[in-house]
Amino acid sequence: MKIKLLPSILLLGAVALGMSSCLKGGEEGEITYSRDTSITHFSIGTLKITKTGKDKAGKDSVYTDTINCSKYVFSIDQLTRTIENKDSLPKGVNISKVLAKITGDTSYITYKKWSKTGYKDTLYISTDSIDFTIPQHIQVHTVNGIKGKPYTVNILVHQQDPDAITWKHYDSATGMTPIKAISLENTLFVMGKQGNTPVAQVMTPTKGVPNAWSILSLPTETNPYSLIKWQGKAYFLAKGKLYSSDGKTVNEETPAGLPTLKQLIAGTEGDTPILYAITEEGSGSWSAGKWIADTTPLQGITATTCIHSSVQTLPYNTQLQRLLIAYTTEKNKTTSIALRLNNERAWNALSNNSSASLPHLHGIQVHLYDGVNIAFGGESTDGEQSAFSTFFTSIDQGLTWKKETATQWTFPGTVPTFYAESERSFASTVDAQHYIWIIWGNGKLSRARVNKLGFQPIW
């Protein structure tokens, strides 16, 4: 309906009101029309969305589809007169032509519509296609022509694919050959070597942007491969003794009764934190001042075995934690995976001979990320995987691994280039902000994060 008809409609309403005001409502009363001008319901329907897929030739292709948006809830704030969706619509949704269902105290509702002379008030009807690429101002009018205070309507749309990974790269030289890295909340703690000398450096990014690295003094004969995170600190070995660091100082932590350790495996938290390690006699755990040997010890681990671990609290019992470790040996063509609960004394070594096993990738890194175990690394020993060609994921605690084929789960070309320039030297960790950090031997630093893990809640 054109805007020039609106005054006539409202005038007729006013005339009708004037006539009806002379009518008696009973013996003494009159009919009084409400002055309420609230919007009581707002929703949208099916919209068009632009997507990227694969054509018959396997190449990326852009196409248009439709998406039902009726389930997206819009909150109406009657105090601030704002209407907004709590969950943003998917990236690519077209909100320039929206069929909206709007209900108010009266049916006299107006919105802004573009014409050659600019935006003008237009009477809303349910079949109207409304442009929400601008914040729309919607008003409810009383039947006698009083304009209500306008509502500002914002339809939020994701500007990023929530499931895609965004990468950034920085010049951030550590001056070392990185071997292993952990994250103490948001502080990156990296160990490696300068020539034959073990070194450690720490750095705390500011809102995801790297700062300068600080050097930590280490005991002689520190083993960089032994670095783990436990009880909020970095732990490592030097001459079989246990040391800890908060990223600022280094302290010897070897308690009385702890045997000489050969390698650290991992640590679990809880009411009674447990440290898992290996001695010359085999694997075991240290807890509450006691060393307990494993009934089923780990095999094939040496002082230079780089072990990656992840710890998950079980959803049905918060006192139980499942520990997963991953490591490689020269002989195996796949990565060794072992599991145990924090109340067990034995490791469960998973079969690594199936087609669903995790390949043996050079320098393989395994992390718990958004509740899923992910793995990546250099070229595989069987020659089937090139360096940093894809991620591998496991949703069943390492029992089976899937090679990710989705476009968003690939590495940018700079990553394998950095790998080659670093002479295959790198380390990685995941911080509390869900950033994946890769520290390269060529003085570069790569940062990645799945977009949805960086979205800030608006409610």
C-alpha positions, 0 to 999 in steps of 0.5 A: 500500500502506498504511503499517500493512503496512510493518512486517509486510513488513519483519518477514517479511524479517527472519524470512526472513533469520534462517531463511536465516542457518542455511543453509550456503552450501557446507560452511562458509559462510552466506548474508549479505545486503547492508547497502547502501541506495543509490538507483541510478536515478531518473527521471520519466515523462509529466506534465501542464503548464498552457499559455497559447495562443490560442482561436478568437477569438484571445484568450489561453486557458489549457489543460492538456497533457502533456509527456514528462519521461523525457529529463530527467536526474537526478543522484544525489549519493551523498555528500550523498544528494541527487537533483536534475535538472540542467535545470529542467522547463518552467514550468507542469509539475505535480509534485504527481502524479509517476510516478517510476521508482526503483531501489535496492539493494533493492526496499524503498523508502519515501517521504513520503505525505500523510494526514489526520494528516500525512506518513507513510512509505509503501512505494513501488510503481512505480504510485504518484503521488508529490507532489514539491511538497515535498522528498521524503525517500526511503529504501532499507531492507535486507531485514532492516529496517535503514533507510538514510540518506534521500535528499532529492529536489528536482524543479526547475521553472522559475518563469518562461517561459525565452523570455519577456521581463521588463520593469522601469521606473525613474525615472532622469533624465539631463536630456538628449535621448538620441541614442545609447547603448552599453554598456562591459561593464555601464556605460551610456554615453549621449550626447545634447543639453541644448538645443543643447549635446552632453552625455554621461552614464554609469551602472553599475547594481548587479545590474541596478538603476540608480544615479545618472548621472555627467556627462562633460565633452566637447570642443566641437562633439562629435557625439553621433551618432558614438558607437560602442564599440571596443576596450572604450571609447567613441569619438566625433568632435568637429570631425573629431577622434577621441576616446575615453572609458573612462567616467571621462575623455575623451582625444583619440586622433587618430593621425598620418595619420588623415584628418579624419573625418565619421562613425564607423560601427563597430569590430571587434576581433581581433589587428588592431582595425579602425575603420570611418568616413567622410571627405568622400571616402567610407567606409573603415577605419583599422587598423595606422596606415593608412587604406584607402578602401573599394572599394565605399563606403557611400552616404547617410550624413551626420554626423547619421546614427545607425548601429547595428552588430553584430559576430559571430565566425564559428563556423568561423573565429574570426579572421573577424568579420561586421559588420552595420550598420543606418541610415535615410535620409529617403527610404527606407521601409525600413532600410538594411542593409550587411554585410562581413567584417573581411578585406574592403574592400567593403560589401555593401548588402542589397536593401531592397525586399522584403517581408522588409526591415526597416521604417523605424522612427523612431529604429530601434535594432538590436542583436545579442541572444542570437546574433540581430539584433533591431530596434525603434523608433517608428512606421514611415514607411509608417504600417503599424507603430505605435510599439513595437508589436513586435520584428523579428528576423533570424537570417540576418545581416539578409538577412530580418526577421521581425515577432515575433508571440509573446505574450512578444515584445511591449512593455508599454503603458508603453513606447509611453507613455514614447515619447510623453511623451519626444517620440519621444526615446530611445536603447538598448543591451545590456549584458554581463548581457544587459539591454536598456536604453532611456533615455527623454527623459522621465527614465525608464529601461526594462530588459528581458531574456529570462528564460533569459539570467538563469538561473544554472547550478546545476552 
